[in-house]
Amino acid sequence: MATPAEIYCVAAEWLVPAEHIDTVRDLLMQAAAAVRQHEPGNLLYIAHESADEPGRFFVYEQYANQEAQIAHRAAPHFQDLVLGRIVPLLAERKTSFYRLLPVQGQ
């Protein structure tokens, strides 16, 4: 099991033009299912859609360590669904990387 100090987090924000929202939503759900099924180093992969801004998506991911996140980026489903099919449809894309802070007393 990963220790808090090893856990590597990703926060991705996407803005999708109106004509591509349904396509990106469907592809993102496929990507989330593939990550959960095929990546043992993935601890959490949660996709969100803005409740008040159509076309704004947020994806929060946790990996056992940075190596697991690197493996995620190399995975065929990421290369196909995210880089190959989603990213070309985005108007904006921001990705940030974080380390999990330990909880005091643990």
N, C-alpha and C positions, 0 to 999 in steps of 0.2 A: 504494500500500500504506500502511496506517495505521502511524503511529509509535507506540511504546509509550505516549508521553505522551497520545496521542489516544484510545487504546482505553478504552472505557467498559464496565464489567462490571456484571452484575446477578446477585444471588443471591436466589432465591425459595424459601421453605419453606412447605409446605402440610400441614395435618393434615386428613384426610378421614375422615368417619364410615364405619364398616364397610360399611354398605349402599350406599355410593357409590364404593368403591375401584375396582371393575372399570370403571365408567363413566368415572371421572376418568383412570385409567390409559390407556384407549382414546383418550379425547379429547386427552390430553397427547401421545400418540404421533402423533396426527393434526396437532396444533399444531406439534410439532417438525419433521415432514416439510414442512409448509407454510412454516415459517420458512426452512428450508434451501433450498426451491425458489424462493421468491418474494422473498427479502430479500438483495440483494447486499451490504448493509452489515453483515449478520450474519456474524461470524467463527466463532462457536461457540455451539451450543445443545444442551446435554446434560441430559437428564432422568434422575433417579435415584429409586429406590424403596428405602426403608430395609430393610435385611436383618433387623433385629431389632425394628422397631416398625411393625406393620401400619398402613397408611394415612398414613404420613409420606413425603412426596415432597420432593425438592430439585431445583431447576432452576438450572443455571449457564449464563450467557449472556455472550458478548463481542460487542461491536459496534465497528466501525471508529472511531466517534466518538459523542458524545452525540446528535447529530442523527439518526444511524442508529437509535439506540434509541428516540428520539421517533417516528420513522417506523414502527418496529415496533409501538409502542402504537396507532398510528392504522390499522394494516393491517387489512383486513376479516377475515382469518382470526384475528387476535388478538381483535378485537372480538367475533366470533362464538364461537369455541371457548373462549377463556380467560375473557374478561369475561362473556360471555353465558351460557355453559354450564358452565364449571368453577367459577368463583368462587361462584356461588350454592350449590354443594354443599359448600363448605369449612367446617370447624369453626374453623380458624385459618388465618391468612395473614400472612406477614411477607416484605417485600421490602426488600432493601438494595442500595445502589448503591456502586460502587467505581471507582477509577482504577487502572490497571495500573502497578505500580512498575517502572521500568527496571532492567535487569540491568547491574551495573557492568561496564565494559569494552566495552559495545556502543554 
